[in-house]
Amino acid sequence: MPYEYRKMSPEEKAAVVAHRRERHYPWHAPPHPYRETGWYLLTAVNFQHEPIMHASRRDEFEPRLLEAFSSIGAEIGGWVILPNHYHILVGIPSLDVASRLLQQLHGTTSREWNVADGMTGQRRVWYKFTDRWIRSERHHYQALNYTHYNPVKHGHATDPYAWP
């Protein structure tokens, strides 16, 4: 939402904030209405969709992401890491546990990448993560297909099998 929000007129921004306020959602952050054990499609975006995760950084980030979720007993269904965001389909004990895990991982990688790029104190690396609670087996496979097709959708590959 922050990316689209910046493109809105003042009237559109006011309508979005009012809509979120009516539903008791955070005004300018993704809501997390479901928090229990289950399957979720989690998405994290580099701030303002900046392509911070070049190929070698993605190669380094992938095992850290998978190990972090494995360490909490998550079941990993699928994932994709693109230059400016990632998706991971996971069965987790609770969204609160996953939230703390992502806060740690994103904090660590932000610091490391900013130091490596000479951007300490000058750049925000991550925006808040979003989640989609998986409601059924059919929804699970739709999320898995969405994840695997994402590099094609964003023009990084012509075939899902061509993306690492």
C-alpha positions in Angstrom: 0.0 0.0 0.0 2.7 2.6 0.7 3.8 2.5 -2.9 0.2 3.1 -4.3 -0.6 5.5 -1.5 2.0 7.9 -2.7 0.4 8.1 -6.1 -3.1 8.9 -4.7 -4.8 12.3 -4.6 -5.5 13.9 -1.2 -9.2 12.8 -1.5 -8.2 9.2 -2.3 -5.7 9.1 0.7 -8.4 10.4 3.0 -10.9 7.7 1.8 -8.3 5.0 2.4 -7.5 6.2 5.9 -11.2 6.5 6.8 -11.9 3.0 5.5 -9.0 1.6 7.6 -10.1 3.6 10.6 -13.7 2.2 10.4 -12.3 -1.4 10.4 -9.9 -0.6 13.3 -6.9 -1.4 11.1 -3.6 0.5 11.5 -4.0 3.6 9.4 -0.8 3.3 7.3 0.3 -0.3 7.8 -0.9 -3.7 6.6 -3.5 -5.2 8.9 -3.0 -8.7 10.3 -6.5 -9.8 11.2 -5.7 -13.6 11.5 -3.0 -14.6 13.9 -3.5 -18.3 14.7 -1.7 -21.4 13.7 -2.1 -22.1 10.0 -0.9 -21.6 6.5 0.0 -18.0 5.3 1.3 -16.4 2.2 3.8 -13.9 3.6 5.1 -11.1 1.5 7.9 -8.6 2.3 8.9 -5.7 0.1 12.0 -3.6 0.0 11.1 0.0 1.0 9.5 1.9 -2.0 10.1 -1.3 -4.1 13.8 -0.5 -4.5 15.6 -3.5 -6.1 18.0 -4.0 -3.3 18.3 -7.8 -3.5 20.6 -8.4 -6.5 21.3 -12.0 -7.6 24.2 -12.7 -5.1 22.2 -11.1 -2.3 19.2 -13.3 -3.1 21.4 -16.3 -3.1 22.6 -15.4 0.4 19.2 -14.4 1.7 17.3 -17.5 0.6 19.0 -20.0 3.0 18.7 -17.5 5.9 14.9 -17.1 5.2 14.3 -20.8 5.0 16.5 -21.6 8.1 14.7 -18.9 10.1 11.3 -20.4 9.3 12.6 -24.0 9.9 13.9 -22.9 13.3 10.3 -22.2 14.5 9.0 -25.5 13.2 7.3 -24.0 10.1 6.3 -26.1 7.2 7.5 -24.4 4.0 5.3 -24.9 0.9 7.0 -22.6 -1.6 8.9 -19.3 -1.9 10.3 -16.9 -4.4 12.8 -14.1 -3.9 12.8 -11.2 -6.5 15.0 -8.1 -6.6 12.5 -6.0 -4.6 10.3 -8.4 -2.7 9.7 -12.0 -1.7 6.8 -14.4 -1.0 6.9 -17.4 1.2 4.0 -19.9 1.7 4.4 -21.3 5.2 2.5 -23.3 7.8 3.4 -21.5 11.1 2.6 -21.9 14.8 1.3 -18.3 14.9 1.6 -15.0 13.0 3.1 -13.4 16.2 6.0 -15.9 16.1 6.5 -15.3 12.4 6.3 -11.5 12.9 9.1 -11.6 15.5 11.2 -13.9 13.2 10.8 -11.4 10.3 11.6 -8.4 12.5 14.9 -10.1 13.5 15.7 -11.2 9.9 14.8 -7.9 8.3 16.7 -5.9 11.0 19.8 -8.0 10.6 19.8 -7.9 6.8 19.0 -4.2 6.7 22.1 -3.4 8.8 24.3 -5.8 6.8 23.2 -4.5 3.4 23.4 -0.9 4.4 26.9 -1.3 5.7 27.9 -3.2 2.5 26.4 -0.6 0.3 27.7 2.4 2.3 24.2 3.5 3.1 24.2 3.3 6.9 21.7 5.8 8.3 20.6 6.8 4.7 18.3 4.0 3.5 15.4 2.0 4.8 15.6 -1.5 3.4 12.3 -3.2 4.3 8.7 -2.2 4.5 6.3 -4.1 6.8 5.3 -7.5 5.7 1.8 -8.5 4.6 0.0 -11.8 5.1 -2.7 -13.8 3.5 -4.3 -16.5 5.6 -4.8 -19.6 3.5 -8.5 -20.7 3.8 -8.6 -24.0 2.0 -6.6 -26.6 0.0 -7.6 -24.8 -3.2 -6.5 -21.5 -1.8 -3.2 -23.1 -0.8 -2.5 -24.2 -4.4 -3.6 -20.8 -5.8 -1.0 -19.2 -3.5 1.6 -21.7 -4.5 1.0 -21.0 -8.2 1.0 -17.3 -7.6 4.3 -17.6 -5.8 6.0 -19.6 -8.6 4.5 -17.4 -11.4 5.6 -14.2 -9.7 9.0 -13.8 -11.6 7.0 -14.0 -14.9 4.4 -11.5 -13.7 7.1 -9.0 -12.9 9.1 -9.5 -16.1 12.1 -11.2 -14.6 11.6 -14.5 -16.5 9.5 -15.8 -19.4 9.0 -19.1 -17.7 8.6 -19.9 -14.0 11.1 -22.7 -14.3 13.7 -20.3 -15.6 13.9 -18.4 -12.3 16.1 -19.8 -9.6 
